[in-house]
Structure formats: structure tokens, C-alpha cells
Amino acid sequence: MKDQLDRLEEKLDKMIEKTASIDVTLAKQSVILDEHVKRSNLLEAKLAPVERHVAVVHGILKLIGVLTALVGAIKGFLTLKGS
């Protein structure tokens, strides 16, 4: 009976050690995650002006495309009307 209790106590001690090890790993990963979030937020803040610029350029290109199509349609209409 004492043998069984000793083995159970050893197993319990090992479980406690593993739990402590897991807690340390979790704490380290939490710190790493916090640093990652801070860096990500900084990068997002730096990219905001670039994203606005890209949106403006896309808008200008779409406007040029619409105007080109409109000019082409008018030119085609005038060509057909002149024939």
C-alpha cells in the first residue's frame, strides 16, 4: 500500500512539474504575442497613408477608363452619323 502511495506521489510531483513548465511557456508566449500585436499595430498605422494613396490612384484610373469609354462612344457615334 505504501508503495502505491509513493508511486502516486511521484506521479503527482511529475504532473506538478509539467504544469509549472507549461505555465512558464505560456507566460513567454504571452509576452511574444504582446510584442507581435504592438508591431502589427505600428505597421498598420504606417500603411494607412499608403492604402489611401492606392485608393485615390485606383479611383483616378477608373475615371480615366470611364472617360476613355465615353470619348470612344462619342467618336463612334459621330463616325456613324457622318457616314
C-alpha positions in Angstrom: 0.0 0.0 0.0 2.9 2.4 0.9 4.5 1.5 -2.5 1.4 2.5 -4.3 1.1 5.8 -2.4 4.8 6.6 -3.1 4.2 5.9 -6.9 1.1 8.1 -6.9 3.1 10.9 -5.1 5.9 10.6 -7.7 3.4 10.9 -10.5 1.7 13.8 -8.8 5.0 15.6 -8.4 5.8 15.0 -12.1 2.4 16.4 -13.1 3.0 19.5 -10.9 6.5 20.0 -12.6 4.9 19.7 -16.0 2.2 22.1 -15.1 4.8 24.6 -13.9 6.7 24.2 -17.1 3.5 24.8 -19.1 2.9 27.9 -17.1 6.4 29.3 -17.9 5.9 28.5 -21.6 2.5 30.2 -21.6 3.9 33.3 -20.0 6.7 33.5 -22.6 4.3 33.1 -25.4 2.1 35.7 -24.0 4.9 38.2 -24.0 5.8 37.3 -27.5 2.2 37.7 -28.6 2.0 41.1 -27.0 5.1 42.3 -28.9 3.7 40.9 -32.1 0.5 42.8 -31.6 2.4 46.0 -31.0 4.5 45.6 -34.1 1.4 44.7 -36.2 -0.4 47.8 -34.9 2.6 50.0 -35.8 2.8 48.6 -39.3 -0.9 49.1 -39.9 -0.6 52.7 -38.8 2.3 53.2 -41.2 0.4 51.6 -44.1 -2.8 53.7 -43.7 -1.5 56.6 -45.8 -0.2 54.2 -48.5 -3.6 52.5 -48.6 -5.4 55.9 -49.0 -3.0 56.8 -51.8 -3.7 53.4 -53.6 -7.4 54.0 -53.3 -7.1 57.5 -54.9 -4.9 56.2 -57.7 -7.5 53.4 -58.4 -10.3 56.0 -58.4 -8.3 58.1 -60.9 -7.7 55.1 -63.1 -11.4 54.2 -63.1 -12.3 57.7 -64.0 -9.8 57.7 -66.9 -11.3 54.4 -68.1 -14.8 55.7 -68.0 -13.8 58.9 -69.8 -12.0 56.9 -72.4 -15.0 54.7 -73.0 -17.2 57.8 -73.2 -14.9 59.5 -75.7 -14.7 56.3 -77.8 -18.5 56.0 -77.8 -18.9 59.7 -78.8 -16.3 59.3 -81.6 -18.0 56.1 -82.8 -21.4 57.8 -82.8 -20.0 60.8 -84.7 -18.3 58.5 -87.2 -21.6 56.6 -87.9 -23.5 59.9 -88.1 -21.0 61.3 -90.6 -21.2 58.3 -92.9 
